[in-house]
Amino acid sequence: KREMIYDEKQKLSTNLQSLPSEKLENVVQIIRKRNPSLCQNEDEIEVDIDSVDTETLWELDRFVTNFKKSLSKNKRKAELVNQGKGEAAQSVPEKVSY
């Protein structure tokens, strides 16, 4: 694997910080897999991204990318469902009283 350049590390760091809290356990597991000496203070973990090995950085990048893809996929599904509901409501004939 090629080394991650500074801009890629910055982007990864920003993306990791924007993950929902339920996904952070996955991040910790990825980092711990190759860095068992990682210490954690209670619920907070601080990682110096420059000290993380290249393989781990790219694995974290894949995790974030896959998470974002699943989010946009779910968002598209929700939009299609909502769009379908709107169309269904429009196609229902109005009740006409005489």
N, C-alpha and C positions, 0 to 999 in steps of 0.2 A: 504493500500500500504506500502511496505517496504521502509525504508530510502534508498536514493541513496548514494552509497559509493563514496569516494573521486575520485577514478579513473573514475567512471561513470560521475561524475560532470565535471571533466576535459575534457573528451571526448565530453560531451554535449556542453560545452563552446566552444570548438574548432569547432564543427559542426555548432553551431549557428553563429559563426563568418564567416564561409565559405559560408553561405547562400547568394544567390543573393539578391540585395537590394529590389526587388519587393516582396520577401517573408518576409522581416523584419516586415512589418505591421501586418502580421499574428502572429508573435512572440509577438509583443507589445500587441495585442488583448488578446492573451492567458494569458500573465502576468497580464494585467490590470483586467481581469475577476475576479481574486481572490485578486488582490492587487490594489484597486482603488486609493490608495494614492500615487501611483508611479508618480514621477515628471519627466518631459521630458524637456530638454533644446533644443529648436529649432528642428533640424533634428536628434540630437544625443540622445541616451538613454543609460545609463550605469546601469547595473544590477549586484548587488553582488549576485552571484549564491548561496552563502551560506545562504543568507537571504530569498531565495525563498522557499515557502512551498513545501513539498514532492509531493503533488498532481500536482502542477503546473510543477515541474521538469519533472515528468513522462509524462505529457501532451506535454511538449516541446519535449521530447525525441521521443514520438510517431509522432509528426509533422515532425521532422527531418528525422526519419526513413521512413515515408511514402513519403516524398519528394525525398529522395535518391532512393527509390524503383521505383518511377515514372520516375526518370531520367534514371535509368538503363534500365527500360522497353522501354522508348523512344529511348535510344541508341541502344538497340537490334533491335527494329523495323527499325531504320534508317540503321543499318548494313544489315538487311535482304533485305531491299529495294535496297540498293547499290549492294549487292551481286546478286540480281535478275537482275538488270540492266546489270551487268557485264556478267552474263550468257546469257542474251538475246542478247547482242552484239556479244558474241562468237558464238552463234548458228545461226546467220544470215549468209547465204552463201555469199561468196564473188562473186562479179560480174566478170565473165570471158569473156574476149574479144577474138575473133578469127580473 
